[in-house]
């Protein structure tokens, strides 16, 4: 009976999309993940869950076709310990496929009773069957990883979460009354239309100061985003390295050069969007 159920799951899971899209290429360790990795995973997942593996069946032959070299394909069943967050719920018992890498001795890790953190897609109409949301969306559970994942999910679900940036808009440059004094403002376009703008202020004898504002007006409270915050992620992982030419079409050549220089101040102020795992 169990073998029949496994075969039915494989046919259902593999009929809609390629094998690679269904399987996890590895189970990864906590320290390897950056904040950007976790935000990307959480945004692409229907649900994030703490799961205990209750059954691990190795698949062979045609059932394991397409598994990457150095891995073994497993049909896993698990018990939901906690739903950390996401756009959809999960039942108490779930099942999924995963390609598990072998160790140097050509052995798979012990999976039964293992505790995992899953970033999962939940197909409609397939009760209890989930798909790993990315090739690296299956992690060994740890208190530290759960805490980091919960923090990212809180950031994403907050009522005042910063919007998704779609492109850089117009730039404006205003010289000051003193030599070396100026202000540049660069407007960003967002998915939901909420205003976001960058400002760079220069004063004689001082280093340039830049800030980001989430509103129509830039006030004294505006500041650069905190590193590894959702606002930092929206900027560092979205903004192009140079100010687009389309942002300076209404500026005189000297003003456009100044705006481009001030935009570089912002880019340099943001630490790079470090990722240890591919987006696809």
N, C-alpha and C positions, 0 to 999 in steps of 0.2 A: 504493500500500500504506500509506504513512504517513497519508494522508488518511482511509483506512478505520479505522485504529487510533485516530486522534483522535476520529472520530465515535463509535466504540464506547466510548471513555473517557467522552465527554460523556454518552451515554445512561446509562452505569453510574453516574456521579457524580451526575447530576441526578435520578435516579429516586427516591432515598431521601429527599432533603431539598431545601429551596428553593435557588435559585441563590445568594442572598445568603450562605447558610451555607457555600458552597463557596469563595468568592472572597475574595481580599485586596483591600481597597479602596485600598491604597497600599503603597509600600515606604518605611519610615520611617527617620529618622536616629537615630544613637546618643544624642545629648545630650537628646533629648526624653523618654526613658524614665526613670521613677522606679523606686525599688526595689519599690514596691507593684505597678507595672505589670508588672515582670518576674516577680515571684512569682506573680501572677495568671495570666500567660501560661503559666509553667512548670507550674503545678498543673493547668491545663486541657488540657495537651498530652500526647499519647502519647509523643512523641519530640521532641528538640531536636537539630538537625543543622546542620553546616557543609556547604554544598552549592555546587557550581559548575554553573551553567546550561550545558548542552550543546546545547540546541535551544529556540528560542522561535518558536512559530507563532501568528500573529495570527488570531483567529477572527472571522468576520463573519456577518451575517444572523441566522438562527435560532440559530446556534451561540453568538452573543454576546447573545442576548435576556436582558434584566434587568441588564446591566452598568450601573453608576451613570454619570450624566452626567460628562463630562470624563475618562473612562477608556476603555481598550481592553482587551478580554479576550484573554488568551494561554493557549495550552496549552504548558506548560513541561516540559522533561525535564532532569534533572540528575544529576550524579555525586556520590555521597556522599564527602566528604573526611574527615569525622569525625562520629561520633555522640557528642554531648556528654552526653546522659543522657535519662532518661525511663522510662516504664513498658513500652515496646515497642521492639524493634529495627527496623532498616531494611535493605533490600537495598542493593547497591552502586549500582543505577540506580533512580531514582524519577521520577514524573511527577505534575503537579498543575495546577490552573487558578488563574489570578490576574487580577484586574482592575487594570491598571496606569494610574495617572494620567498625563495628558499634561502637558508643560511649557507655558510661556507662548507658545511658538511652535507649539503644537498637535502636538508630537512626543512619542513615547514614549522613555524612556531606553534605552540600549543594554543588552540583556539577555543575549545570547549571551556566554558566558565570564564573566558577572558572578558574583561570589561572594556568597552570601546565607546568612543565618542563619534557619532555618525552625523555627517552633513548629508542629508538625504533629499531626493526628489520623491514625491508621492503621486504616482500615476492615478488618474481618475478611474474609478470602477474596478480597481484591483485591491481589494481589501487585504491589508496586511503585507502586501508586496511593495518594497521600496527599491530605489536605485541610488547608488552613491552619486552625489551631485557633481563630483570632479574626480579625476584619477587619484587625487591625494585627499579625498574627503572621508577617510576612515582612519581614526587616530587611536592610539592606546590612551585610555582614560587616565587622568591624574587629577588631583585636586587643583594643581596650578593651571592645567589646561582648561578644566571646567570653569575656573574663575575667569580666565581670559576670555573664553567663549561667551560667558554670561555678560561680561563687560561690553563686548562688541554688540551683542544682541540688545542690551539696554541702550547703547548709543544709537543704534539703528531705529529703535522703536520709540525713542523720546519724542514728545510733542514738538520740541524745538530743534529737532535734528536738522542739520544743514542740508540744503537741497543738492541734488545731483547737478553738476556743472556740465553743460553741453558744449559751450564754446566761449571764446574770448570776444567781447563786444568792442565798443568804441573806447578809445583812449582820449583823454583831455589833458593838456599841459598848460599851466599858468606860471609865468616867471614872476618872481617877487620884486620888491622895490630895491633890494640890495643885491650886489653881485653874489652869485652862488646860492641865491634863495629861489626856491620853486616848489611847486606841488603838481604831482601827476595823479590823475584818477583814471582807473581802468575798470569798466563795467563788464561783468561776466553774465552770460546767458545760462539759465537753469531750466531743468526739465519741467518744473511746475510754475515757472514764471516769477518766483520770488527774487527780490533784488539781492545781489551780492556784488561788492565792489572792492577793489584794491586801491590803496592810496600810498603814495611815497612822498615824504616831506623832506626837503633839504634846507638846512640852515648853514650860514657861513661858519666854518671852523668846527662843524659837527658831522658825525657820520649820518648817512641817510636813515630815516626812520620810516618803516612801512607798517601797514595794518590792513586788516580785512574787516569789512562791515557787512552785517546781515540786515540791511534795511535801506531805506531811501537816503538817509543822511549819515555822514561820517562824523562821529563826535569824539570827544577826548578819551572816551573809554575804549575805543577801537584799538586792537593790538594784534600782533601775529598770533596764529593758532598755537595751541600747546602741541608739542610733538606727540605722535601716536594718539591723536584725537580724531574724531570723525571729520571735523572741519579741516584738519591738516591733511587727511587722506583725500578728501574731495579736491583739494588744491594740488598737493604734491603728486598725486597719481593721475591727474587729469590735465593740468595745464601744459601746453606745449613749451619747449625749451626757449623759444624766441617769440616775441610779440608778433602776431600775424600782420602782414601788410594791410589787410582789410581793416585793422583797428586804427590805422593812422592816415586814412585817405583824406580826412578833412584837416589835417595838420600841415603846417609849413614844414619844409625839410629839416630845419634846425629843431623845431619842436618835436617832430617825429623821432629824430635821433635821441633827444632827451627822454622821450617816453620809452623808447626801446631800452635805454640804459637803466631807467628806473624799473622797468619790468624785470630786467636781469637781477636787480637788487632783491626783488621778491623771490625769484627762482633760486638764487643763491642762499636766501634766508631759510627756505624750506629744505630740510634734509632730503636726500633722494628717496623716492618711493621704492624701498628695498623689498624685493620679492625673492623667495627661495624656491617657489614652485610655479610652473607655467600656468598661464590663464586657461589654456585648453587641455 
